[in-house]
């Protein structure tokens, strides 16, 4: 995961008119934890798979 992955997710959320908060709720984790995963600071495999699916 990297800053590029974070930007890609943010872009796709904007296209769908969704927010990081909405996204975090869909994945079932907090907003700060979601941002850490997207920016590559954390890498829990099961969460990343769910993020890629959504």
mmJSON file of the N, C-alpha and C atoms, coordinates in Angstrom:
{"data_MODEL":{"atom_site":{
"group_PDB":["ATOM","ATOM","ATOM","ATOM","ATOM","ATOM","ATOM","ATOM","ATOM","ATOM","ATOM","ATOM","ATOM","ATOM","ATOM","ATOM","ATOM","ATOM","ATOM","ATOM","ATOM","ATOM","ATOM","ATOM","ATOM","ATOM","ATOM","ATOM","ATOM","ATOM","ATOM","ATOM","ATOM","ATOM","ATOM","ATOM","ATOM","ATOM","ATOM","ATOM","ATOM","ATOM","ATOM","ATOM","ATOM","ATOM","ATOM","ATOM","ATOM","ATOM","ATOM","ATOM","ATOM","ATOM","ATOM","ATOM","ATOM","ATOM","ATOM","ATOM","ATOM","ATOM","ATOM","ATOM","ATOM","ATOM","ATOM","ATOM","ATOM","ATOM","ATOM","ATOM","ATOM","ATOM","ATOM","ATOM","ATOM","ATOM","ATOM","ATOM","ATOM","ATOM","ATOM","ATOM","ATOM","ATOM","ATOM","ATOM","ATOM","ATOM","ATOM","ATOM","ATOM","ATOM","ATOM","ATOM","ATOM","ATOM","ATOM","ATOM","ATOM","ATOM","ATOM","ATOM","ATOM","ATOM","ATOM","ATOM","ATOM","ATOM","ATOM","ATOM","ATOM","ATOM","ATOM","ATOM","ATOM","ATOM","ATOM","ATOM","ATOM","ATOM","ATOM","ATOM","ATOM","ATOM","ATOM","ATOM","ATOM","ATOM","ATOM","ATOM","ATOM","ATOM","ATOM","ATOM","ATOM","ATOM","ATOM","ATOM","ATOM","ATOM","ATOM","ATOM","ATOM","ATOM","ATOM","ATOM","ATOM","ATOM","ATOM","ATOM","ATOM","ATOM","ATOM","ATOM","ATOM","ATOM","ATOM","ATOM","ATOM","ATOM"],
"id":[1,2,3,4,5,6,7,8,9,10,11,12,13,14,15,16,17,18,19,20,21,22,23,24,25,26,27,28,29,30,31,32,33,34,35,36,37,38,39,40,41,42,43,44,45,46,47,48,49,50,51,52,53,54,55,56,57,58,59,60,61,62,63,64,65,66,67,68,69,70,71,72,73,74,75,76,77,78,79,80,81,82,83,84,85,86,87,88,89,90,91,92,93,94,95,96,97,98,99,100,101,102,103,104,105,106,107,108,109,110,111,112,113,114,115,116,117,118,119,120,121,122,123,124,125,126,127,128,129,130,131,132,133,134,135,136,137,138,139,140,141,142,143,144,145,146,147,148,149,150,151,152,153,154,155,156,157,158,159,160,161,162],
"type_symbol":["N","C","C","N","C","C","N","C","C","N","C","C","N","C","C","N","C","C","N","C","C","N","C","C","N","C","C","N","C","C","N","C","C","N","C","C","N","C","C","N","C","C","N","C","C","N","C","C","N","C","C","N","C","C","N","C","C","N","C","C","N","C","C","N","C","C","N","C","C","N","C","C","N","C","C","N","C","C","N","C","C","N","C","C","N","C","C","N","C","C","N","C","C","N","C","C","N","C","C","N","C","C","N","C","C","N","C","C","N","C","C","N","C","C","N","C","C","N","C","C","N","C","C","N","C","C","N","C","C","N","C","C","N","C","C","N","C","C","N","C","C","N","C","C","N","C","C","N","C","C","N","C","C","N","C","C","N","C","C","N","C","C"],
"label_atom_id":["N","CA","C","N","CA","C","N","CA","C","N","CA","C","N","CA","C","N","CA","C","N","CA","C","N","CA","C","N","CA","C","N","CA","C","N","CA","C","N","CA","C","N","CA","C","N","CA","C","N","CA","C","N","CA","C","N","CA","C","N","CA","C","N","CA","C","N","CA","C","N","CA","C","N","CA","C","N","CA","C","N","CA","C","N","CA","C","N","CA","C","N","CA","C","N","CA","C","N","CA","C","N","CA","C","N","CA","C","N","CA","C","N","CA","C","N","CA","C","N","CA","C","N","CA","C","N","CA","C","N","CA","C","N","CA","C","N","CA","C","N","CA","C","N","CA","C","N","CA","C","N","CA","C","N","CA","C","N","CA","C","N","CA","C","N","CA","C","N","CA","C","N","CA","C","N","CA","C","N","CA","C","N","CA","C","N","CA","C"],
"label_alt_id":[null,null,null,null,null,null,null,null,null,null,null,null,null,null,null,null,null,null,null,null,null,null,null,null,null,null,null,null,null,null,null,null,null,null,null,null,null,null,null,null,null,null,null,null,null,null,null,null,null,null,null,null,null,null,null,null,null,null,null,null,null,null,null,null,null,null,null,null,null,null,null,null,null,null,null,null,null,null,null,null,null,null,null,null,null,null,null,null,null,null,null,null,null,null,null,null,null,null,null,null,null,null,null,null,null,null,null,null,null,null,null,null,null,null,null,null,null,null,null,null,null,null,null,null,null,null,null,null,null,null,null,null,null,null,null,null,null,null,null,null,null,null,null,null,null,null,null,null,null,null,null,null,null,null,null,null,null,null,null,null,null,null],
"label_comp_id":["UNK","UNK","UNK","UNK","UNK","UNK","UNK","UNK","UNK","UNK","UNK","UNK","UNK","UNK","UNK","UNK","UNK","UNK","UNK","UNK","UNK","UNK","UNK","UNK","UNK","UNK","UNK","UNK","UNK","UNK","UNK","UNK","UNK","UNK","UNK","UNK","UNK","UNK","UNK","UNK","UNK","UNK","UNK","UNK","UNK","UNK","UNK","UNK","UNK","UNK","UNK","UNK","UNK","UNK","UNK","UNK","UNK","UNK","UNK","UNK","UNK","UNK","UNK","UNK","UNK","UNK","UNK","UNK","UNK","UNK","UNK","UNK","UNK","UNK","UNK","UNK","UNK","UNK","UNK","UNK","UNK","UNK","UNK","UNK","UNK","UNK","UNK","UNK","UNK","UNK","UNK","UNK","UNK","UNK","UNK","UNK","UNK","UNK","UNK","UNK","UNK","UNK","UNK","UNK","UNK","UNK","UNK","UNK","UNK","UNK","UNK","UNK","UNK","UNK","UNK","UNK","UNK","UNK","UNK","UNK","UNK","UNK","UNK","UNK","UNK","UNK","UNK","UNK","UNK","UNK","UNK","UNK","UNK","UNK","UNK","UNK","UNK","UNK","UNK","UNK","UNK","UNK","UNK","UNK","UNK","UNK","UNK","UNK","UNK","UNK","UNK","UNK","UNK","UNK","UNK","UNK","UNK","UNK","UNK","UNK","UNK","UNK"],
"label_asym_id":["A","A","A","A","A","A","A","A","A","A","A","A","A","A","A","A","A","A","A","A","A","A","A","A","A","A","A","A","A","A","A","A","A","A","A","A","A","A","A","A","A","A","A","A","A","A","A","A","A","A","A","A","A","A","A","A","A","A","A","A","A","A","A","A","A","A","A","A","A","A","A","A","A","A","A","A","A","A","A","A","A","A","A","A","A","A","A","A","A","A","A","A","A","A","A","A","A","A","A","A","A","A","A","A","A","A","A","A","A","A","A","A","A","A","A","A","A","A","A","A","A","A","A","A","A","A","A","A","A","A","A","A","A","A","A","A","A","A","A","A","A","A","A","A","A","A","A","A","A","A","A","A","A","A","A","A","A","A","A","A","A","A"],
"label_entity_id":["1","1","1","1","1","1","1","1","1","1","1","1","1","1","1","1","1","1","1","1","1","1","1","1","1","1","1","1","1","1","1","1","1","1","1","1","1","1","1","1","1","1","1","1","1","1","1","1","1","1","1","1","1","1","1","1","1","1","1","1","1","1","1","1","1","1","1","1","1","1","1","1","1","1","1","1","1","1","1","1","1","1","1","1","1","1","1","1","1","1","1","1","1","1","1","1","1","1","1","1","1","1","1","1","1","1","1","1","1","1","1","1","1","1","1","1","1","1","1","1","1","1","1","1","1","1","1","1","1","1","1","1","1","1","1","1","1","1","1","1","1","1","1","1","1","1","1","1","1","1","1","1","1","1","1","1","1","1","1","1","1","1"],
"label_seq_id":[1,1,1,2,2,2,3,3,3,4,4,4,5,5,5,6,6,6,7,7,7,8,8,8,9,9,9,10,10,10,11,11,11,12,12,12,13,13,13,14,14,14,15,15,15,16,16,16,17,17,17,18,18,18,19,19,19,20,20,20,21,21,21,22,22,22,23,23,23,24,24,24,25,25,25,26,26,26,27,27,27,28,28,28,29,29,29,30,30,30,31,31,31,32,32,32,33,33,33,34,34,34,35,35,35,36,36,36,37,37,37,38,38,38,39,39,39,40,40,40,41,41,41,42,42,42,43,43,43,44,44,44,45,45,45,46,46,46,47,47,47,48,48,48,49,49,49,50,50,50,51,51,51,52,52,52,53,53,53,54,54,54],
"pdbx_PDB_ins_code":[null,null,null,null,null,null,null,null,null,null,null,null,null,null,null,null,null,null,null,null,null,null,null,null,null,null,null,null,null,null,null,null,null,null,null,null,null,null,null,null,null,null,null,null,null,null,null,null,null,null,null,null,null,null,null,null,null,null,null,null,null,null,null,null,null,null,null,null,null,null,null,null,null,null,null,null,null,null,null,null,null,null,null,null,null,null,null,null,null,null,null,null,null,null,null,null,null,null,null,null,null,null,null,null,null,null,null,null,null,null,null,null,null,null,null,null,null,null,null,null,null,null,null,null,null,null,null,null,null,null,null,null,null,null,null,null,null,null,null,null,null,null,null,null,null,null,null,null,null,null,null,null,null,null,null,null,null,null,null,null,null,null],
"Cartn_x":[0.848,0.0,0.89,0.364,1.161,0.25,0.887,0.133,-0.682,-0.151,-0.856,-2.164,-2.115,-3.316,-4.35,-3.884,-4.765,-5.461,-4.698,-5.288,-6.277,-5.97,-6.871,-8.206,-8.143,-9.363,-10.154,-9.466,-10.143,-10.838,-10.163,-10.729,-11.99,-11.923,-13.085,-14.244,-13.935,-14.988,-15.645,-14.836,-15.385,-16.295,-15.915,-16.755,-18.112,-18.111,-19.35,-20.044,-19.455,-19.983,-20.085,-19.044,-18.962,-17.789,-17.785,-16.736,-15.892,-14.757,-13.918,-14.699,-15.521,-16.337,-17.288,-17.965,-18.858,-18.067,-16.927,-16.072,-15.62,-15.215,-14.786,-15.908,-17.108,-18.263,-18.527,-18.352,-18.555,-17.536,-16.303,-15.245,-15.352,-15.933,-16.112,-14.954,-14.254,-13.121,-13.197,-12.371,-12.385,-11.768,-12.092,-11.558,-10.028,-9.437,-7.971,-7.294,-7.881,-7.316,-7.42,-8.532,-8.707,-7.642,-7.423,-6.427,-5.029,-4.715,-3.416,-3.232,-4.267,-4.189,-3.975,-4.756,-4.666,-3.31,-2.71,-1.411,-0.241,-0.529,0.522,1.172,0.627,1.201,0.833,-0.235,-0.672,-1.034,-0.926,-1.23,-1.911,-3.052,-3.781,-4.426,-4.01,-4.411,-5.921,-6.657,-8.103,-8.809,-8.345,-8.958,-8.647,-7.423,-7.024,-7.836,-8.062,-8.877,-10.295,-10.852,-12.201,-12.224,-11.183,-11.09,-11.041,-10.226,-10.122,-11.442,-12.2,-13.492,-14.499,-14.539,-15.503,-15.106],
"Cartn_y":[-1.17,0.0,1.229,2.263,3.48,4.68,5.817,7.052,6.954,6.241,6.054,5.277,4.241,3.456,4.335,5.166,6.096,7.031,7.603,8.518,7.798,6.574,5.795,5.541,5.154,4.906,6.196,7.298,8.592,8.998,8.806,9.155,8.336,7.04,6.177,6.524,6.901,7.327,8.61,9.54,10.792,10.534,9.607,9.268,8.73,7.99,7.407,8.327,9.518,10.5,9.91,9.207,8.603,9.226,9.061,9.628,8.526,8.937,7.998,7.441,8.272,7.821,6.716,6.905,5.877,4.599,4.764,3.643,2.884,3.623,3.004,2.184,2.729,1.998,0.723,0.767,-0.418,-1.511,-1.099,-2.056,-2.5,-1.633,-1.967,-1.56,-0.476,0.008,1.525,2.084,3.531,4.287,5.562,6.41,6.498,6.795,6.865,5.55,4.426,3.123,2.896,3.294,3.177,3.975,5.205,6.056,5.461,4.926,4.273,3.11,2.312,1.188,1.706,2.703,3.224,3.857,4.469,5.116,4.162,2.912,1.917,1.842,2.522,2.479,1.191,0.555,-0.733,-1.626,-2.925,-3.809,-5.109,-5.022,-6.244,-6.838,-8.021,-8.643,-8.72,-9.15,-9.331,-8.004,-6.923,-5.608,-5.11,-5.316,-4.865,-5.593,-6.888,-7.644,-7.084,-6.731,-6.165,-4.789,-3.981,-2.657,-2.796,-3.71,-3.906,-4.379,-5.166,-5.654,-4.522,-3.651,-2.546,-1.555],
"Cartn_z":[0.0,0.0,0.0,-0.597,-0.686,-0.815,-0.923,-1.128,-2.424,-3.401,-4.675,-4.465,-3.65,-3.341,-2.648,-1.714,-0.994,-1.978,-2.906,-3.899,-4.801,-5.175,-6.029,-5.324,-4.06,-3.295,-3.133,-2.778,-2.619,-3.921,-5.054,-6.355,-6.629,-6.38,-6.624,-5.702,-4.461,-3.541,-4.039,-4.543,-5.069,-6.261,-7.119,-8.271,-7.828,-6.731,-6.207,-5.21,-5.002,-4.047,-2.641,-2.237,-0.905,-0.152,1.174,2.014,2.65,3.218,3.957,5.152,5.767,6.9,6.465,5.347,4.806,4.541,3.912,3.562,4.813,5.837,7.097,7.714,7.671,8.205,7.415,6.105,5.27,5.598,5.866,6.193,7.653,8.488,9.892,10.78,10.399,11.192,11.326,12.196,12.427,11.251,11.162,10.09,10.166,11.341,11.388,10.987,11.408,11.052,9.544,8.949,7.501,6.769,7.19,6.538,6.695,7.872,8.073,7.103,6.91,5.972,4.553,4.152,2.793,2.506,3.509,3.33,3.535,3.875,4.006,5.371,6.358,7.704,8.428,7.997,8.546,7.363,7.546,6.42,6.837,7.502,7.84,6.587,6.224,4.964,4.77,5.803,5.634,5.383,5.984,5.755,4.349,3.902,2.57,1.508,1.689,0.739,0.682,1.819,1.862,1.2,1.432,0.811,-0.704,-1.203,-2.646,-3.234,-2.477,-2.951,-3.074,-2.067,-2.054,-3.107],
"occupancy":[1.0,1.0,1.0,1.0,1.0,1.0,1.0,1.0,1.0,1.0,1.0,1.0,1.0,1.0,1.0,1.0,1.0,1.0,1.0,1.0,1.0,1.0,1.0,1.0,1.0,1.0,1.0,1.0,1.0,1.0,1.0,1.0,1.0,1.0,1.0,1.0,1.0,1.0,1.0,1.0,1.0,1.0,1.0,1.0,1.0,1.0,1.0,1.0,1.0,1.0,1.0,1.0,1.0,1.0,1.0,1.0,1.0,1.0,1.0,1.0,1.0,1.0,1.0,1.0,1.0,1.0,1.0,1.0,1.0,1.0,1.0,1.0,1.0,1.0,1.0,1.0,1.0,1.0,1.0,1.0,1.0,1.0,1.0,1.0,1.0,1.0,1.0,1.0,1.0,1.0,1.0,1.0,1.0,1.0,1.0,1.0,1.0,1.0,1.0,1.0,1.0,1.0,1.0,1.0,1.0,1.0,1.0,1.0,1.0,1.0,1.0,1.0,1.0,1.0,1.0,1.0,1.0,1.0,1.0,1.0,1.0,1.0,1.0,1.0,1.0,1.0,1.0,1.0,1.0,1.0,1.0,1.0,1.0,1.0,1.0,1.0,1.0,1.0,1.0,1.0,1.0,1.0,1.0,1.0,1.0,1.0,1.0,1.0,1.0,1.0,1.0,1.0,1.0,1.0,1.0,1.0,1.0,1.0,1.0,1.0,1.0,1.0],
"B_iso_or_equiv":[0.0,0.0,0.0,0.0,0.0,0.0,0.0,0.0,0.0,0.0,0.0,0.0,0.0,0.0,0.0,0.0,0.0,0.0,0.0,0.0,0.0,0.0,0.0,0.0,0.0,0.0,0.0,0.0,0.0,0.0,0.0,0.0,0.0,0.0,0.0,0.0,0.0,0.0,0.0,0.0,0.0,0.0,0.0,0.0,0.0,0.0,0.0,0.0,0.0,0.0,0.0,0.0,0.0,0.0,0.0,0.0,0.0,0.0,0.0,0.0,0.0,0.0,0.0,0.0,0.0,0.0,0.0,0.0,0.0,0.0,0.0,0.0,0.0,0.0,0.0,0.0,0.0,0.0,0.0,0.0,0.0,0.0,0.0,0.0,0.0,0.0,0.0,0.0,0.0,0.0,0.0,0.0,0.0,0.0,0.0,0.0,0.0,0.0,0.0,0.0,0.0,0.0,0.0,0.0,0.0,0.0,0.0,0.0,0.0,0.0,0.0,0.0,0.0,0.0,0.0,0.0,0.0,0.0,0.0,0.0,0.0,0.0,0.0,0.0,0.0,0.0,0.0,0.0,0.0,0.0,0.0,0.0,0.0,0.0,0.0,0.0,0.0,0.0,0.0,0.0,0.0,0.0,0.0,0.0,0.0,0.0,0.0,0.0,0.0,0.0,0.0,0.0,0.0,0.0,0.0,0.0,0.0,0.0,0.0,0.0,0.0,0.0],
"pdbx_formal_charge":[null,null,null,null,null,null,null,null,null,null,null,null,null,null,null,null,null,null,null,null,null,null,null,null,null,null,null,null,null,null,null,null,null,null,null,null,null,null,null,null,null,null,null,null,null,null,null,null,null,null,null,null,null,null,null,null,null,null,null,null,null,null,null,null,null,null,null,null,null,null,null,null,null,null,null,null,null,null,null,null,null,null,null,null,null,null,null,null,null,null,null,null,null,null,null,null,null,null,null,null,null,null,null,null,null,null,null,null,null,null,null,null,null,null,null,null,null,null,null,null,null,null,null,null,null,null,null,null,null,null,null,null,null,null,null,null,null,null,null,null,null,null,null,null,null,null,null,null,null,null,null,null,null,null,null,null,null,null,null,null,null,null],
"auth_seq_id":[1,1,1,2,2,2,3,3,3,4,4,4,5,5,5,6,6,6,7,7,7,8,8,8,9,9,9,10,10,10,11,11,11,12,12,12,13,13,13,14,14,14,15,15,15,16,16,16,17,17,17,18,18,18,19,19,19,20,20,20,21,21,21,22,22,22,23,23,23,24,24,24,25,25,25,26,26,26,27,27,27,28,28,28,29,29,29,30,30,30,31,31,31,32,32,32,33,33,33,34,34,34,35,35,35,36,36,36,37,37,37,38,38,38,39,39,39,40,40,40,41,41,41,42,42,42,43,43,43,44,44,44,45,45,45,46,46,46,47,47,47,48,48,48,49,49,49,50,50,50,51,51,51,52,52,52,53,53,53,54,54,54],
"auth_comp_id":["UNK","UNK","UNK","UNK","UNK","UNK","UNK","UNK","UNK","UNK","UNK","UNK","UNK","UNK","UNK","UNK","UNK","UNK","UNK","UNK","UNK","UNK","UNK","UNK","UNK","UNK","UNK","UNK","UNK","UNK","UNK","UNK","UNK","UNK","UNK","UNK","UNK","UNK","UNK","UNK","UNK","UNK","UNK","UNK","UNK","UNK","UNK","UNK","UNK","UNK","UNK","UNK","UNK","UNK","UNK","UNK","UNK","UNK","UNK","UNK","UNK","UNK","UNK","UNK","UNK","UNK","UNK","UNK","UNK","UNK","UNK","UNK","UNK","UNK","UNK","UNK","UNK","UNK","UNK","UNK","UNK","UNK","UNK","UNK","UNK","UNK","UNK","UNK","UNK","UNK","UNK","UNK","UNK","UNK","UNK","UNK","UNK","UNK","UNK","UNK","UNK","UNK","UNK","UNK","UNK","UNK","UNK","UNK","UNK","UNK","UNK","UNK","UNK","UNK","UNK","UNK","UNK","UNK","UNK","UNK","UNK","UNK","UNK","UNK","UNK","UNK","UNK","UNK","UNK","UNK","UNK","UNK","UNK","UNK","UNK","UNK","UNK","UNK","UNK","UNK","UNK","UNK","UNK","UNK","UNK","UNK","UNK","UNK","UNK","UNK","UNK","UNK","UNK","UNK","UNK","UNK","UNK","UNK","UNK","UNK","UNK","UNK"],
"auth_asym_id":["A","A","A","A","A","A","A","A","A","A","A","A","A","A","A","A","A","A","A","A","A","A","A","A","A","A","A","A","A","A","A","A","A","A","A","A","A","A","A","A","A","A","A","A","A","A","A","A","A","A","A","A","A","A","A","A","A","A","A","A","A","A","A","A","A","A","A","A","A","A","A","A","A","A","A","A","A","A","A","A","A","A","A","A","A","A","A","A","A","A","A","A","A","A","A","A","A","A","A","A","A","A","A","A","A","A","A","A","A","A","A","A","A","A","A","A","A","A","A","A","A","A","A","A","A","A","A","A","A","A","A","A","A","A","A","A","A","A","A","A","A","A","A","A","A","A","A","A","A","A","A","A","A","A","A","A","A","A","A","A","A","A"],
"auth_atom_id":["N","CA","C","N","CA","C","N","CA","C","N","CA","C","N","CA","C","N","CA","C","N","CA","C","N","CA","C","N","CA","C","N","CA","C","N","CA","C","N","CA","C","N","CA","C","N","CA","C","N","CA","C","N","CA","C","N","CA","C","N","CA","C","N","CA","C","N","CA","C","N","CA","C","N","CA","C","N","CA","C","N","CA","C","N","CA","C","N","CA","C","N","CA","C","N","CA","C","N","CA","C","N","CA","C","N","CA","C","N","CA","C","N","CA","C","N","CA","C","N","CA","C","N","CA","C","N","CA","C","N","CA","C","N","CA","C","N","CA","C","N","CA","C","N","CA","C","N","CA","C","N","CA","C","N","CA","C","N","CA","C","N","CA","C","N","CA","C","N","CA","C","N","CA","C","N","CA","C","N","CA","C","N","CA","C","N","CA","C"],
"pdbx_PDB_model_num":[1,1,1,1,1,1,1,1,1,1,1,1,1,1,1,1,1,1,1,1,1,1,1,1,1,1,1,1,1,1,1,1,1,1,1,1,1,1,1,1,1,1,1,1,1,1,1,1,1,1,1,1,1,1,1,1,1,1,1,1,1,1,1,1,1,1,1,1,1,1,1,1,1,1,1,1,1,1,1,1,1,1,1,1,1,1,1,1,1,1,1,1,1,1,1,1,1,1,1,1,1,1,1,1,1,1,1,1,1,1,1,1,1,1,1,1,1,1,1,1,1,1,1,1,1,1,1,1,1,1,1,1,1,1,1,1,1,1,1,1,1,1,1,1,1,1,1,1,1,1,1,1,1,1,1,1,1,1,1,1,1,1]
}}}
